[in-house]
Amino acid sequence: MISWYVGNDDHHQQVEVGTPWSIALPDTANRTSVSKALLVVTAADDEATCRIIVDGKVTVERTSNKVAACAENLPKP
């Protein structure tokens, strides 16, 4: 299962997804800051990795057994 939200966006979730999984979201020019959160949960005790990439650079990456969570709050450049 993968769960995510960006800024004030509604919560999104996908169940039974294949890996690797990714989503690209457009930039919002009028924001002052944007919070991002990503949660990855595996069905077994497999290793899970979440990664947030902004402008081609990994800004947050976490790996753990069964559950991995990434979150950040970036100010507008």
Residue pairs with C-beta under 8 A, 6 or more apart in sequence:
1 13
1 14
1 15
1 16
1 17
1 39
1 40
1 41
2 13
2 14
2 17
2 21
2 38
2 39
2 40
2 41
3 11
3 12
3 13
3 14
3 38
3 39
3 41
4 11
4 12
4 13
4 23
4 36
4 37
4 38
4 39
5 11
5 12
5 35
5 36
5 37
6 25
6 34
6 35
6 36
6 37
7 28
7 31
7 34
7 35
7 36
14 21
28 34
31 76
32 75
32 76
33 73
33 74
33 75
33 76
34 73
34 74
34 76
35 71
35 72
35 73
36 52
36 60
36 70
36 71
36 72
36 73
36 74
37 69
37 70
37 71
38 50
38 51
38 52
38 69
38 70
38 71
39 50
39 67
39 68
39 69
40 48
40 49
40 50
40 67
40 68
40 69
41 48
41 66
41 67
42 48
42 66
42 67
44 66
45 65
45 66
46 65
46 66
47 63
47 64
47 65
48 63
48 64
48 65
48 66
48 67
48 68
49 61
49 62
49 63
49 68
50 60
50 61
50 62
50 68
50 69
50 70
51 58
51 60
51 61
51 70
52 58
52 59
52 60
52 61
52 70
52 72
53 59
54 74
59 72
59 74
60 70
60 71
60 72
61 70
62 68
62 69
62 70
